[in-house]
Amino acid sequence: MAWAKAITEIAVEQEESIRTEDIVEIQLRDIAKKVLCYYFEQTIFFDLQQSSNPVKPPVMVIIAKQLITTYQTRTGSIKPVKWFRSNIEILCSLEYEKAVSSTVKALKSDVSYRFLRVESKEVEGKYQHEQKADSLYMQEEDLFTLKGSRLIVVDAINYRWTQMLENFNNYPRLSKKVRIIDEDQVRLKSLGKFAELIEAENPQCRCFFMRRTVSETPAIDHVIPWSYYYSDDLWNVVFVHQPCNSSKSNVIPSEKMILRLVARNQALLYRLKENSKLNKHVSELELAIEGNFVRKFWIACQN
Ligand SMILES: [Zn+2]
């Protein structure tokens, strides 16, 4: 799936204007860079398992995990990050180069030649490639056809990838987790913008989970984990101690916490209206209370 997706992405990047040659060379190195990025994101955000044996993960997962560890050590942060914002090529340039080379090696030994034959019959009109070679070759026309069909092709690839992952992962919304790596808009944004609003109901900055005052700067956390909901909304964010911050875990909150959040939201709306704070976050909070979102999403994330 990663292989097909990378080639599709390369096709999309092909510019129509350079239409001078009939055959286009695609370097395995360029495919490897994209493949690495897919595994990096699926692993750093969701730690998705890519095979049935958790003790012996596929080589791509091992490569991605090593790179993630280096990156997290170097930045001192375990917060998941989208590849394009990570600056990893520069921050970890040596390790990145090594990861790309290892990926090329893995593609050569296990992937690149596989699709030349399906059920021992030669597949025509896809790409030319000699096993172990550094490049593959595609008819420019085929590349542009692929580009034209990219939306349906990428959807089909994601669908197959999701189906495969369903065999090894119990997370909800797997298709969304696979798709997320195509959606640059969907990512963990800073929650700092909510601090002032949350404070209206919680001026002592008490930790939502432990009910004790946070002496340092409080972290802002999602009660219903981000990985189930993929949205930052006032009705779901609270102050917590830094160590109580669960944004990396997929723990579903207890009913007690859900009741606490429902009560908090009502008190918060009351305070915000009292202070005449009216903006889109506040109207969304009101909508969430009316629509009983907390309980609805809590139930949904258990399915
Ligand atoms: Zn706490």
Boltz pocket constraint, residues with backbone or C-beta under 6 A from the ligand:
constraints:
  - pocket:
      binder: B
      contacts: [[A, 207], [A, 208], [A, 209], [A, 210], [A, 211], [A, 212], [A, 240], [A, 241], [A, 244]]
      max_distance: 6.0
